Each structure stands twice: as structure tokens, then as C-alpha cells.
Amino acid sequence: MDIKKQLTRKLIQATSDKVELNKQALKWKKSMEEAAKALGGGKKKPS
């Protein structure tokens, strides 16, 4: 499992009952996805 998925899971576990932290985690996730896409990591895997 890659670091992005691990971090996302840990953030979900830590913020599941905290609405404001949940919103912040979603912002971080979106930022990480945009950064990955900009660095060329946004390529889809062939199925």
C-alpha cells in the first residue's frame, strides 16, 4: 500500500467524529492529488 492511501486511512480514523478536522483532511487529500497530478503521478493504471 502506498503512503498516500495509508495517510488517507489514518486521517479518516483520526477525524471520523470531528467535522472540522474531516473538512481539513479532505482539503489535504485534494491538495495531495493535485500535487501528484502535477508531478506526473496522476496516470491511471491499465486494468
PDB file of N, CA, C and O in Angstrom:
ATOM      1  N   MET A   1       0.853  -1.172   0.000  1.00  0.00           N
ATOM      2  CA  MET A   1       0.000   0.000   0.000  1.00  0.00           C
ATOM      3  C   MET A   1       0.901   1.237   0.000  1.00  0.00           C
ATOM      4  O   MET A   1       1.902   1.288   0.714  1.00  0.00           O
ATOM      5  N   ASP A   2       0.534   2.225  -0.805  1.00  0.00           N
ATOM      6  CA  ASP A   2       1.377   3.407  -0.872  1.00  0.00           C
ATOM      7  C   ASP A   2       1.103   4.366   0.288  1.00  0.00           C
ATOM      8  O   ASP A   2       0.119   4.228   1.014  1.00  0.00           O
ATOM      9  N   ILE A   3       1.977   5.311   0.437  1.00  0.00           N
ATOM     10  CA  ILE A   3       1.912   6.250   1.560  1.00  0.00           C
ATOM     11  C   ILE A   3       0.635   7.088   1.505  1.00  0.00           C
ATOM     12  O   ILE A   3       0.043   7.385   2.543  1.00  0.00           O
ATOM     13  N   LYS A   4       0.215   7.466   0.313  1.00  0.00           N
ATOM     14  CA  LYS A   4      -0.985   8.289   0.164  1.00  0.00           C
ATOM     15  C   LYS A   4      -2.210   7.578   0.747  1.00  0.00           C
ATOM     16  O   LYS A   4      -3.001   8.186   1.468  1.00  0.00           O
ATOM     17  N   LYS A   5      -2.359   6.296   0.433  1.00  0.00           N
ATOM     18  CA  LYS A   5      -3.500   5.540   0.949  1.00  0.00           C
ATOM     19  C   LYS A   5      -3.400   5.361   2.459  1.00  0.00           C
ATOM     20  O   LYS A   5      -4.404   5.455   3.164  1.00  0.00           O
ATOM     21  N   GLN A   6      -2.197   5.106   2.955  1.00  0.00           N
ATOM     22  CA  GLN A   6      -2.010   4.938   4.398  1.00  0.00           C
ATOM     23  C   GLN A   6      -2.358   6.227   5.131  1.00  0.00           C
ATOM     24  O   GLN A   6      -3.055   6.203   6.146  1.00  0.00           O
ATOM     25  N   LEU A   7      -1.872   7.346   4.616  1.00  0.00           N
ATOM     26  CA  LEU A   7      -2.136   8.638   5.244  1.00  0.00           C
ATOM     27  C   LEU A   7      -3.630   8.944   5.227  1.00  0.00           C
ATOM     28  O   LEU A   7      -4.183   9.412   6.222  1.00  0.00           O
ATOM     29  N   THR A   8      -4.274   8.680   4.106  1.00  0.00           N
ATOM     30  CA  THR A   8      -5.712   8.922   3.997  1.00  0.00           C
ATOM     31  C   THR A   8      -6.477   8.090   5.011  1.00  0.00           C
ATOM     32  O   THR A   8      -7.379   8.605   5.672  1.00  0.00           O
ATOM     33  N   ARG A   9      -6.139   6.823   5.148  1.00  0.00           N
ATOM     34  CA  ARG A   9      -6.822   5.955   6.112  1.00  0.00           C
ATOM     35  C   ARG A   9      -6.614   6.431   7.541  1.00  0.00           C
ATOM     36  O   ARG A   9      -7.555   6.446   8.335  1.00  0.00           O
ATOM     37  N   LYS A  10      -5.381   6.822   7.873  1.00  0.00           N
ATOM     38  CA  LYS A  10      -5.095   7.296   9.236  1.00  0.00           C
ATOM     39  C   LYS A  10      -5.866   8.584   9.528  1.00  0.00           C
ATOM     40  O   LYS A  10      -6.384   8.763  10.631  1.00  0.00           O
ATOM     41  N   LEU A  11      -5.940   9.484   8.537  1.00  0.00           N
ATOM     42  CA  LEU A  11      -6.682  10.721   8.738  1.00  0.00           C
ATOM     43  C   LEU A  11      -8.170  10.443   8.928  1.00  0.00           C
ATOM     44  O   LEU A  11      -8.820  11.082   9.755  1.00  0.00           O
ATOM     45  N   ILE A  12      -8.706   9.502   8.173  1.00  0.00           N
ATOM     46  CA  ILE A  12     -10.113   9.144   8.321  1.00  0.00           C
ATOM     47  C   ILE A  12     -10.374   8.585   9.710  1.00  0.00           C
ATOM     48  O   ILE A  12     -11.364   8.941  10.348  1.00  0.00           O
ATOM     49  N   GLN A  13      -9.493   7.713  10.181  1.00  0.00           N
ATOM     50  CA  GLN A  13      -9.648   7.131  11.513  1.00  0.00           C
ATOM     51  C   GLN A  13      -9.571   8.208  12.592  1.00  0.00           C
ATOM     52  O   GLN A  13     -10.349   8.191  13.546  1.00  0.00           O
ATOM     53  N   ALA A  14      -8.645   9.132  12.445  1.00  0.00           N
ATOM     54  CA  ALA A  14      -8.426  10.149  13.469  1.00  0.00           C
ATOM     55  C   ALA A  14      -9.520  11.206  13.486  1.00  0.00           C
ATOM     56  O   ALA A  14      -9.767  11.820  14.524  1.00  0.00           O
ATOM     57  N   THR A  15     -10.175  11.428  12.358  1.00  0.00           N
ATOM     58  CA  THR A  15     -11.118  12.540  12.265  1.00  0.00           C
ATOM     59  C   THR A  15     -12.556  12.109  12.049  1.00  0.00           C
ATOM     60  O   THR A  15     -13.400  12.940  11.713  1.00  0.00           O
ATOM     61  N   SER A  16     -12.851  10.856  12.229  1.00  0.00           N
ATOM     62  CA  SER A  16     -14.182  10.352  11.898  1.00  0.00           C
ATOM     63  C   SER A  16     -15.312  11.049  12.661  1.00  0.00           C
ATOM     64  O   SER A  16     -16.420  11.163  12.136  1.00  0.00           O
ATOM     65  N   ASP A  17     -15.060  11.514  13.875  1.00  0.00           N
ATOM     66  CA  ASP A  17     -16.118  12.163  14.646  1.00  0.00           C
ATOM     67  C   ASP A  17     -15.898  13.666  14.800  1.00  0.00           C
ATOM     68  O   ASP A  17     -16.601  14.315  15.575  1.00  0.00           O
ATOM     69  N   LYS A  18     -14.949  14.217  14.085  1.00  0.00           N
ATOM     70  CA  LYS A  18     -14.632  15.637  14.201  1.00  0.00           C
ATOM     71  C   LYS A  18     -14.839  16.304  12.838  1.00  0.00           C
ATOM     72  O   LYS A  18     -14.019  16.149  11.933  1.00  0.00           O
ATOM     73  N   VAL A  19     -15.929  17.040  12.703  1.00  0.00           N
ATOM     74  CA  VAL A  19     -16.332  17.595  11.419  1.00  0.00           C
ATOM     75  C   VAL A  19     -15.284  18.547  10.843  1.00  0.00           C
ATOM     76  O   VAL A  19     -14.946  18.446   9.664  1.00  0.00           O
ATOM     77  N   GLU A  20     -14.771  19.459  11.648  1.00  0.00           N
ATOM     78  CA  GLU A  20     -13.802  20.444  11.143  1.00  0.00           C
ATOM     79  C   GLU A  20     -12.515  19.764  10.679  1.00  0.00           C
ATOM     80  O   GLU A  20     -11.970  20.117   9.633  1.00  0.00           O
ATOM     81  N   LEU A  21     -12.029  18.797  11.446  1.00  0.00           N
ATOM     82  CA  LEU A  21     -10.827  18.084  11.041  1.00  0.00           C
ATOM     83  C   LEU A  21     -11.092  17.249   9.787  1.00  0.00           C
ATOM     84  O   LEU A  21     -10.206  17.080   8.949  1.00  0.00           O
ATOM     85  N   ASN A  22     -12.299  16.737   9.663  1.00  0.00           N
ATOM     86  CA  ASN A  22     -12.676  15.982   8.482  1.00  0.00           C
ATOM     87  C   ASN A  22     -12.592  16.863   7.240  1.00  0.00           C
ATOM     88  O   ASN A  22     -12.081  16.438   6.204  1.00  0.00           O
ATOM     89  N   LYS A  23     -13.095  18.087   7.346  1.00  0.00           N
ATOM     90  CA  LYS A  23     -13.033  19.027   6.226  1.00  0.00           C
ATOM     91  C   LYS A  23     -11.582  19.336   5.872  1.00  0.00           C
ATOM     92  O   LYS A  23     -11.224  19.396   4.696  1.00  0.00           O
ATOM     93  N   GLN A  24     -10.749  19.533   6.893  1.00  0.00           N
ATOM     94  CA  GLN A  24      -9.336  19.835   6.658  1.00  0.00           C
ATOM     95  C   GLN A  24      -8.646  18.659   5.988  1.00  0.00           C
ATOM     96  O   GLN A  24      -7.828  18.852   5.088  1.00  0.00           O
ATOM     97  N   ALA A  25      -8.965  17.442   6.415  1.00  0.00           N
ATOM     98  CA  ALA A  25      -8.371  16.243   5.815  1.00  0.00           C
ATOM     99  C   ALA A  25      -8.749  16.136   4.346  1.00  0.00           C
ATOM    100  O   ALA A  25      -7.917  15.754   3.523  1.00  0.00           O
ATOM    101  N   LEU A  26      -9.983  16.465   4.004  1.00  0.00           N
ATOM    102  CA  LEU A  26     -10.405  16.429   2.613  1.00  0.00           C
ATOM    103  C   LEU A  26      -9.658  17.458   1.773  1.00  0.00           C
ATOM    104  O   LEU A  26      -9.325  17.197   0.617  1.00  0.00           O
ATOM    105  N   LYS A  27      -9.393  18.629   2.354  1.00  0.00           N
ATOM    106  CA  LYS A  27      -8.615  19.654   1.653  1.00  0.00           C
ATOM    107  C   LYS A  27      -7.193  19.156   1.405  1.00  0.00           C
ATOM    108  O   LYS A  27      -6.645  19.340   0.318  1.00  0.00           O
ATOM    109  N   TRP A  28      -6.598  18.523   2.421  1.00  0.00           N
ATOM    110  CA  TRP A  28      -5.236  17.991   2.271  1.00  0.00           C
ATOM    111  C   TRP A  28      -5.195  16.912   1.200  1.00  0.00           C
ATOM    112  O   TRP A  28      -4.271  16.859   0.388  1.00  0.00           O
ATOM    113  N   LYS A  29      -6.213  16.050   1.208  1.00  0.00           N
ATOM    114  CA  LYS A  29      -6.274  14.971   0.225  1.00  0.00           C
ATOM    115  C   LYS A  29      -6.349  15.549  -1.191  1.00  0.00           C
ATOM    116  O   LYS A  29      -5.662  15.082  -2.099  1.00  0.00           O
ATOM    117  N   LYS A  30      -7.181  16.560  -1.363  1.00  0.00           N
ATOM    118  CA  LYS A  30      -7.312  17.193  -2.677  1.00  0.00           C
ATOM    119  C   LYS A  30      -5.982  17.827  -3.087  1.00  0.00           C
ATOM    120  O   LYS A  30      -5.581  17.727  -4.246  1.00  0.00           O
ATOM    121  N   SER A  31      -5.307  18.470  -2.155  1.00  0.00           N
ATOM    122  CA  SER A  31      -4.012  19.088  -2.445  1.00  0.00           C
ATOM    123  C   SER A  31      -2.978  18.042  -2.845  1.00  0.00           C
ATOM    124  O   SER A  31      -2.191  18.262  -3.765  1.00  0.00           O
ATOM    125  N   MET A  32      -2.981  16.904  -2.153  1.00  0.00           N
ATOM    126  CA  MET A  32      -2.033  15.835  -2.473  1.00  0.00           C
ATOM    127  C   MET A  32      -2.315  15.264  -3.855  1.00  0.00           C
ATOM    128  O   MET A  32      -1.383  14.951  -4.597  1.00  0.00           O
ATOM    129  N   GLU A  33      -3.593  15.123  -4.210  1.00  0.00           N
ATOM    130  CA  GLU A  33      -3.945  14.606  -5.523  1.00  0.00           C
ATOM    131  C   GLU A  33      -3.507  15.573  -6.615  1.00  0.00           C
ATOM    132  O   GLU A  33      -2.998  15.145  -7.651  1.00  0.00           O
ATOM    133  N   GLU A  34      -3.698  16.877  -6.397  1.00  0.00           N
ATOM    134  CA  GLU A  34      -3.283  17.877  -7.372  1.00  0.00           C
ATOM    135  C   GLU A  34      -1.764  17.879  -7.528  1.00  0.00           C
ATOM    136  O   GLU A  34      -1.255  17.993  -8.643  1.00  0.00           O
ATOM    137  N   ALA A  35      -1.047  17.753  -6.426  1.00  0.00           N
ATOM    138  CA  ALA A  35       0.412  17.717  -6.478  1.00  0.00           C
ATOM    139  C   ALA A  35       0.894  16.480  -7.223  1.00  0.00           C
ATOM    140  O   ALA A  35       1.824  16.562  -8.025  1.00  0.00           O
ATOM    141  N   ALA A  36       0.274  15.341  -6.966  1.00  0.00           N
ATOM    142  CA  ALA A  36       0.651  14.109  -7.646  1.00  0.00           C
ATOM    143  C   ALA A  36       0.399  14.224  -9.138  1.00  0.00           C
ATOM    144  O   ALA A  36       1.204  13.761  -9.945  1.00  0.00           O
ATOM    145  N   LYS A  37      -0.711  14.836  -9.504  1.00  0.00           N
ATOM    146  CA  LYS A  37      -1.039  15.016 -10.909  1.00  0.00           C
ATOM    147  C   LYS A  37      -0.019  15.944 -11.580  1.00  0.00           C
ATOM    148  O   LYS A  37       0.399  15.698 -12.711  1.00  0.00           O
ATOM    149  N   ALA A  38       0.377  17.007 -10.877  1.00  0.00           N
ATOM    150  CA  ALA A  38       1.345  17.948 -11.424  1.00  0.00           C
ATOM    151  C   ALA A  38       2.719  17.314 -11.595  1.00  0.00           C
ATOM    152  O   ALA A  38       3.477  17.687 -12.491  1.00  0.00           O
ATOM    153  N   LEU A  39       3.036  16.353 -10.731  1.00  0.00           N
ATOM    154  CA  LEU A  39       4.333  15.678 -10.802  1.00  0.00           C
ATOM    155  C   LEU A  39       4.304  14.478 -11.739  1.00  0.00           C
ATOM    156  O   LEU A  39       5.319  13.804 -11.914  1.00  0.00           O
ATOM    157  N   GLY A  40       3.157  14.209 -12.340  1.00  0.00           N
ATOM    158  CA  GLY A  40       3.058  13.118 -13.281  1.00  0.00           C
ATOM    159  C   GLY A  40       2.604  11.820 -12.652  1.00  0.00           C
ATOM    160  O   GLY A  40       2.631  10.778 -13.307  1.00  0.00           O
ATOM    161  N   GLY A  41       2.191  11.854 -11.409  1.00  0.00           N
ATOM    162  CA  GLY A  41       1.751  10.645 -10.730  1.00  0.00           C
ATOM    163  C   GLY A  41       0.267  10.380 -10.899  1.00  0.00           C
ATOM    164  O   GLY A  41      -0.260   9.426 -10.327  1.00  0.00           O
ATOM    165  N   GLY A  42      -0.413  11.209 -11.673  1.00  0.00           N
ATOM    166  CA  GLY A  42      -1.846  11.070 -11.838  1.00  0.00           C
ATOM    167  C   GLY A  42      -2.241  10.144 -12.978  1.00  0.00           C
ATOM    168  O   GLY A  42      -3.405  10.115 -13.377  1.00  0.00           O
ATOM    169  N   LYS A  43      -1.295   9.394 -13.501  1.00  0.00           N
ATOM    170  CA  LYS A  43      -1.593   8.496 -14.610  1.00  0.00           C
ATOM    171  C   LYS A  43      -2.398   7.316 -14.106  1.00  0.00           C
ATOM    172  O   LYS A  43      -2.127   6.783 -13.030  1.00  0.00           O
ATOM    173  N   LYS A  44      -3.382   6.911 -14.880  1.00  0.00           N
ATOM    174  CA  LYS A  44      -4.205   5.769 -14.489  1.00  0.00           C
ATOM    175  C   LYS A  44      -3.507   4.473 -14.865  1.00  0.00           C
ATOM    176  O   LYS A  44      -2.840   4.378 -15.895  1.00  0.00           O
ATOM    177  N   LYS A  45      -3.677   3.482 -14.007  1.00  0.00           N
ATOM    178  CA  LYS A  45      -3.103   2.178 -14.262  1.00  0.00           C
ATOM    179  C   LYS A  45      -3.969   1.409 -15.248  1.00  0.00           C
ATOM    180  O   LYS A  45      -5.195   1.477 -15.156  1.00  0.00           O
ATOM    181  N   PRO A  46      -3.379   0.682 -16.186  1.00  0.00           N
ATOM    182  CA  PRO A  46      -4.193  -0.110 -17.097  1.00  0.00           C
ATOM    183  C   PRO A  46      -4.858  -1.262 -16.334  1.00  0.00           C
ATOM    184  O   PRO A  46      -4.242  -1.885 -15.469  1.00  0.00           O
ATOM    185  N   SER A  47      -6.098  -1.526 -16.662  1.00  0.00           N
ATOM    186  CA  SER A  47      -6.803  -2.581 -15.931  1.00  0.00           C
ATOM    187  C   SER A  47      -6.769  -3.897 -16.652  1.00  0.00           C
ATOM    188  O   SER A  47      -7.320  -4.883 -16.162  1.00  0.00           O
TER     189      SER A  47
END
